[in-house]
Amino acid sequence: MKITEILVEVTVGTVQVGDWAIDISDHAYDRADDRIKSNYASVDSALKKVPAITKDLARLDVNSMLWAYDEEQNISIGLRRRSGNRVLLGTVVAGRAWGRTDVVSVDLPKNPTAGAVKGSFVELGKTIGKTASTVRPVFRAPGHMPDRANDHDPHKDLKVKPLQIVPDMLK
């Protein structure tokens, strides 16, 4: 990850999981595009299983991370504890996440808890233009370079008005 990515990441929406709010980072969509070929439905499937691990989330310190592995989808979602009952879904990887001993790893159950999740990773993706090519979002944050395939290009809308110099301006 480049330092510029850290500075421009934003939360694009929230998915409610029981008493917990999961903020979704735009970085999670970028990593899903790179690592799981934009299979947002598999992330949705994993999110529906998060109610089973809320006790694990509650044990985390603020700003600590947890990898939740979904065997059925063969993906891991990275959840970082924020204050209260709030976590950030910041990244997604294919397969089981490994390599960091300071991060808690849990397995998601095979059966999701029915009706406990309000919101959708896929639907939030549509609002920021990730899953529907007709949706063109504005820039996500200052300094964000346009991704011409998905983002709005402000330079197309730029109108330049020639400056007219009059003698009074030269005094």
C-alpha positions as CSV (number, residue, x, y, z in Angstrom):
1,M,0.0,0.0,0.0
2,K,1.3,3.4,-0.9
3,I,1.1,6.4,1.5
4,T,-1.2,8.2,-0.9
5,E,-3.7,5.3,-0.6
6,I,-3.7,5.7,3.2
7,L,-4.5,9.4,2.9
8,V,-7.4,9.1,0.5
9,E,-9.2,6.0,1.8
10,V,-12.7,6.8,2.9
11,T,-15.7,4.9,4.3
12,V,-18.3,4.4,1.6
13,G,-21.1,3.1,3.7
14,T,-22.1,0.9,6.7
15,V,-23.5,-2.6,7.0
16,Q,-25.4,-3.3,10.2
17,V,-24.7,-6.6,11.8
18,G,-26.9,-7.0,14.9
19,D,-25.6,-4.4,17.4
20,W,-22.4,-3.9,15.4
21,A,-21.8,-1.4,12.6
22,I,-19.3,-2.5,9.9
23,D,-17.9,0.5,8.0
24,I,-16.8,-0.4,4.5
25,S,-13.7,1.2,3.2
26,D,-13.2,2.0,-0.5
27,H,-9.9,0.1,-0.2
28,A,-11.9,-3.1,0.3
29,Y,-13.4,-2.7,-3.2
30,D,-9.9,-2.0,-4.7
31,R,-8.5,-5.2,-3.0
32,A,-11.6,-7.2,-4.1
33,D,-10.9,-6.1,-7.6
34,D,-7.3,-7.1,-7.5
35,R,-7.5,-10.2,-5.3
36,I,-10.8,-11.9,-5.9
37,K,-11.7,-10.6,-9.4
38,S,-14.5,-8.3,-8.2
39,N,-16.5,-11.1,-6.7
40,Y,-18.4,-8.8,-4.3
41,A,-21.1,-11.5,-3.7
42,S,-18.5,-13.6,-1.9
43,V,-17.7,-10.7,0.5
44,D,-21.5,-10.3,1.1
45,S,-21.7,-14.0,1.9
46,A,-18.9,-13.6,4.4
47,L,-20.5,-10.5,6.0
48,K,-23.7,-12.5,6.6
49,K,-21.7,-14.8,8.8
50,V,-20.2,-12.1,11.0
51,P,-22.9,-12.2,13.6
52,A,-21.4,-15.5,14.8
53,I,-18.1,-13.8,15.6
54,T,-19.3,-10.7,17.4
55,K,-17.9,-12.1,20.7
56,D,-14.5,-12.3,19.1
57,L,-14.9,-8.7,17.8
58,A,-15.8,-7.5,21.3
59,R,-12.6,-8.9,22.8
60,L,-10.4,-6.9,20.4
61,D,-8.7,-3.7,21.6
62,V,-9.5,-0.5,19.7
63,N,-7.5,-0.4,16.4
64,S,-6.7,-4.2,16.6
65,M,-7.4,-6.3,13.5
66,L,-9.1,-9.6,13.0
67,W,-9.0,-11.9,9.9
68,A,-12.3,-13.7,9.4
69,Y,-11.9,-16.7,7.0
70,D,-14.9,-18.0,5.0
71,E,-14.1,-21.6,3.9
72,E,-17.1,-21.8,1.5
73,Q,-16.0,-18.7,-0.4
74,N,-12.3,-19.2,0.2
75,I,-11.7,-15.6,1.2
76,S,-10.6,-13.7,4.3
77,I,-12.0,-10.3,5.3
78,G,-9.9,-7.9,7.4
79,L,-11.9,-6.3,10.2
80,R,-10.3,-3.5,12.4
81,R,-12.0,-2.6,15.7
82,R,-13.0,1.0,16.0
83,S,-14.6,2.5,19.1
84,G,-17.7,1.0,20.7
85,N,-19.5,-1.6,18.5
86,R,-18.0,-0.4,15.3
87,V,-15.5,-2.1,13.0
88,L,-13.9,-1.3,9.6
89,L,-13.9,-3.8,6.7
90,G,-10.6,-2.6,5.2
91,T,-9.4,-5.4,3.0
92,V,-10.1,-8.7,1.4
93,V,-7.7,-11.5,0.4
94,A,-8.2,-14.8,-1.5
95,G,-7.8,-17.8,0.7
96,R,-6.7,-17.8,4.3
97,A,-4.8,-14.7,5.5
98,W,-1.5,-15.5,7.1
99,G,1.8,-14.0,8.0
100,R,1.0,-11.7,10.9
101,T,1.1,-13.1,14.4
102,D,-0.3,-10.0,16.0
103,V,-3.7,-10.4,14.2
104,V,-6.5,-12.6,15.5
105,S,-7.8,-15.2,13.0
106,V,-11.2,-16.8,13.2
107,D,-13.2,-19.1,11.0
108,L,-16.7,-18.1,9.9
109,P,-19.4,-20.7,10.3
110,K,-20.9,-22.5,7.3
111,N,-24.4,-21.2,8.0
112,P,-25.2,-17.5,8.2
113,T,-27.5,-16.1,10.9
114,A,-30.7,-15.3,9.1
115,G,-31.9,-11.7,9.2
116,A,-29.1,-10.3,11.3
117,V,-27.4,-8.3,8.6
118,K,-28.8,-5.0,7.1
119,G,-27.0,-3.7,4.1
120,S,-24.9,-5.2,1.4
121,F,-21.4,-5.0,0.1
122,V,-22.7,-5.3,-3.5
123,E,-25.3,-2.5,-3.0
124,L,-22.7,-0.2,-1.6
125,G,-20.5,-1.0,-4.5
126,K,-23.2,0.1,-6.9
127,T,-23.5,3.5,-5.2
128,I,-19.8,4.2,-5.7
129,G,-19.8,2.9,-9.3
130,K,-17.9,-0.3,-8.7
131,T,-20.6,-2.8,-10.0
132,A,-22.7,-0.7,-12.4
133,S,-20.9,1.0,-15.2
134,T,-23.7,3.6,-15.6
135,V,-23.0,5.0,-12.1
136,R,-20.3,7.6,-12.1
137,P,-19.3,8.8,-8.6
138,V,-17.5,12.0,-7.7
139,F,-14.0,11.9,-6.5
140,R,-13.7,9.9,-3.2
141,A,-11.3,12.4,-1.5
142,P,-9.1,15.3,-2.3
143,G,-6.0,14.2,-4.1
144,H,-7.6,11.0,-5.5
145,M,-6.4,10.5,-9.0
146,P,-9.2,9.6,-11.4
147,D,-9.6,6.0,-12.4
148,R,-11.2,6.7,-15.8
149,A,-13.0,3.4,-15.9
150,N,-14.9,4.0,-12.7
151,D,-14.6,7.6,-11.6
152,H,-15.9,10.9,-12.8
153,D,-13.3,12.9,-14.7
154,P,-13.6,16.5,-13.7
155,H,-11.5,17.7,-16.6
156,K,-14.2,16.9,-19.1
157,D,-16.5,19.3,-17.3
158,L,-13.9,22.0,-17.0
159,K,-14.8,25.2,-18.8
160,V,-12.1,27.7,-19.5
161,K,-13.0,31.3,-20.0
162,P,-10.4,33.4,-21.7
163,L,-9.2,36.4,-19.7
164,Q,-9.8,39.7,-21.4
165,I,-7.3,42.3,-20.5
166,V,-8.6,45.8,-20.5
167,P,-6.6,49.0,-20.1
168,D,-7.8,49.7,-16.6
169,M,-6.1,46.4,-15.4
170,L,-2.7,47.6,-16.6
171,K,-2.5,50.6,-14.2
